[in-house]
Amino acid sequence: MFEKALYIFLPYLSIAIFLVGFLYRFLAWGRTPVPLRVVLTPAPRTRGGVLWRLMGDALWFPSLWKGDRFLWAFGFSFHIFLGLVLFRHLRYFLYPVPGWVEALQTPGLYAGYLIPIPLALLLARRLVDEKTLYVSILADYFSLFLLLAIALSGTLLGVFFRTYLVEVKAYILGLIHFQPAIPQTHWLFGLHLFLVILLLIYFPFSKLMHSGGLFWSPTRNQRANFETRFVNPWDFPVAYNPQNLWPPDKYRKELAEAEEGKTQ
């Protein structure tokens, strides 16, 4: 029963939670009103420039480069290694395997060996740097520990506890074609799979959603068209007399009582 839940029920459940949760939060951010022009300057003046800026923020993190070079090195290298590892894993999901996926097998293999390094450095930064430690919460550590556990278990599977890859691919293709079967593999593969399932379930409710939230950041996705007056859609006319902001008749009694209190 445990193996059936781990290898059959939980993968489908985790994928459903991930897709629904990701789309819900992404669309909810998109529907959030932005009543003010709060673009971060210098900013592009055209929609094409905004798109280029967003793609740059998503791919090479220029703002982080300007703010903290060491953090940029840790984060950028982690995302590069992660991308190579994910592309390498496509060979288990595709049949036949495309040539470009085969070409990325060797780079993805070495990226899998190296990915624990930036994760460990990011974790050490949260523990050593006083300012980062002060603002860190349990969720920040949980995400890093979970990613580190996935990376280390995958590395151990590839180096010390080798599993039969044909069996793994048959299992994954069976899930894709809704013909799942329990694979006969090493127990470490089950642990690795469980950690990935846990990540998929946790992802939509965590700070890892910055991967989608970046594109809805009002400081990044607005144009610097300050020549055009931006009218707040929530504005409404307020009836007041600028010469009567301090109406003396209304406060005459209160002022008189205050003056009497001073003289007594």
C-alpha positions, 0 to 999 in steps of 0.5 A, a space after each residue: 500500500 505504501 509503495 502504491 501511494 508513493 509511486 502511483 497516487 502521490 505523483 499525480 496528486 503533486 502534479 495537480 497541486 503544482 499546476 493548479 496552485 501555480 496558475 491560481 497564484 499567477 492569475 491572482 497576481 495578474 488581477 491585482 490592481 496597480 493604481 499607481 505608476 511605481 516603475 523603477 527607473 531607469 526604465 524602458 519606454 516601450 512594451 518591447 523594452 519592458 519585455 526585454 527587461 523582464 527576460 533579462 531579470 529572469 535569465 541573468 539577474 542584473 539587479 542582483 549583480 548590481 546589489 550583491 556580486 557574491 549572492 549573484 554568483 551563488 544564485 546564478 550558478 544554481 539556476 544554470 546547474 538546475 536548468 542543465 539537470 532538468 534538461 538532462 532528466 528529459 530523457 526519462 520523459 521523451 521517447 525517442 530522445 531528441 538529439 539536443 537532449 542527448 547533447 546535454 547529457 554530459 553537461 547535465 551530469 556534471 551540473 548535478 555533481 556541482 549543484 549542491 555547492 551553490 545551495 550549500 553556500 546560499 544556506 551558509 550565507 543565511 546562517 553566517 550573515 547577520 542581516 540575512 539571518 535576522 530576516 530569514 524564517 523557517 520557510 527559507 531554510 526548508 526550501 534550501 534543505 529540501 533542494 539540497 536533499 534532492 540534489 544529494 540524493 540524486 548524486 548518490 543515485 548516480 554515483 554510489 547506488 546506481 539504479 536500473 535506468 530502463 526501469 526508471 524510464 519505463 515507470 515515468 513513461 507509464 505515468 505519462 500514459 496513465 499506465 503506472 506500475 511500481 518499479 523495482 528500484 533501489 530504495 534511494 530512488 523512492 526517497 528521491 522521488 518523494 522529495 521531488 513530490 514534496 517540492 511540487 506540493 510545496 512550490 505554489 505556497 512558497 517563496 519559490 513562486 518568485 519565478 512567476 511573480 517576477 513578471 507581475 512586479 509593478 516596479 519591473 513591468 511598467 513603462 516609463 511614460 511619465 509624459 502621459 498623466 497617469 490617473 489613479 482609477 480609484 480616485 474620486 472627487 473630494 468636496 472641500 473648501 481649501 480656505 476652510 480646512 480649519 473651520 473656526 466655528 467648529 473648534 471655537 468651543 474647544 479652543 476657548 476651553 483650552 485657553 481657560 485651562 491655561 489661565 487657571 
